[in-house]
Amino acid sequence: MKGQLVRHRSGPRGSRARATALVVAAGAAVLVATGAPAAAAPDPLAAAEARIASLPAPYADWNVTIGPKADEPGALTLAYDSPALQRRSENAVYLPSRYRPDGPASPVLYFLHGTVVPAIDDPALDPVTDQEMLVSMVASGGGNDQTVLTDFPARRDEATFLVVAPDTHPTSSWCDTCFWVDGRDDVFPNLPPVTAETVPAETVLNHELVPLVEQVFHTRTDRGGRGIAGFSMGSVGAQLQAFRHPDRYSYVGAISGPIDVVDDPFWRAWVDGLGYLRDQGYATPTTDEVLWRNLNPRDLVGNYAGSGGRMMISAGDVCLPPTDEQGADDCAKYPPVRHPASAFGESQMRRVNDANVAHVAASGVPTRQVRFSGIHGANNHRVYAEVIVPDANAAFADPDEPAEAFTYRTADPAFAVWGYDVRVQRAAPEFLTMVDARRDARSFTLRGHGTVSLRTPSAFAPGRSYDVTVGDRTTSVAADRDGRLPLHVDLYGAEVTVRVP
């Protein structure tokens, strides 16, 4: 199941020649069929190279390159020097057949890989690690192989959207156990057995890769044209990114990853025991429960309610009968008895998702649960082809409108959501909740402790003063030059409602 692990140098000359040959061949076919000359479609790679040559700051300083992906025909490798990582990052890009650099802007689905274990991330160990599917996926080339396994290129004709998979260098991953969130400094030491390395993964994704892709390719930049999905650990990461940033992603696909890593005893012990969040500076669920809950999908799923976003959750049935024809084929190819770790891991994914899908639905998030036959990773190709492609196509073509008001909770000391910029000063980490916060900034309620400084969305006339009622006090507040009201709210454990007539 390993992809072909070939290190390569990206070079535009050969790829442009191949693309040109394909265009000429296609044009000749049309000429023969119709008797009329066919207009050549723009070369997507050449167009991307042209955009890279004229990138504005700060991207111009990132040494951005693009070229064919060596182990996947039709895919591209977008690489750059990451300021946040202080190292080079390689990312796979899959263009749909209908992508045009000068046509309608295309949606984008970001796909996050799962765990990679550095100790066995060595091609020399492949003869051993390839004997078990789960071990193989977290071993050499793990981040790259997990996206290859999902078989994106086979659906290029059906998909309307680009797929961008971060961190796909075939021999050197930077997100091993990162959970796709930013690490932090902590007095509790980062310790093995996994990496003991802190990674700014959320910053890389949202403040480097997403805007860079939108500069290099002709893509939509609205939340209705942007989705996120992931496998295994990447499934947790996709859920977290969607729930932490409901204003950025309109579709989330969670493939074989746990929804709950705090209250579920198995997943709490697994994540804590291997050190995923400890690697990122979040200690243990016993010493830092609030910080763990702040990175637990089950605790944050309500943030996605009313966003207009749609969610898909999947997990395999470990080949329990009955199976359909494709499921039987997958189970014959990867039988549970031959891959016991993959079978047991998937059984726990299925169990925790079955136990929590009702909670997700009750939170107000439109959710589709998918159960295909197979062990961990064996049915990913079906989830992508049969579920994600049609569902994401529909979500991007006709995105649901967000509700007029939202509820959002986080323990972050600073955050931005739906146009609100918020900072909290408090003695210890705890959740702040914005309740019934209107997107037009006319009212919202805050729950929590501490002192909150915020700026509303740009919904007011710049320079004009407004009578703002904070709790039972009304004061005059002038909108800044961006049409935002700067507000200051003291919380003492009670709800405080803010209203603007």
Order of alpha helices (4+ residues) and beta strands (2+ residues): alpha-alpha-beta-beta-beta-beta-alpha-alpha-alpha-beta-alpha-alpha-beta-alpha-beta-alpha-alpha-alpha-alpha-beta-alpha-alpha-beta-alpha-beta-beta-beta-beta-beta-beta-beta-beta-beta-beta
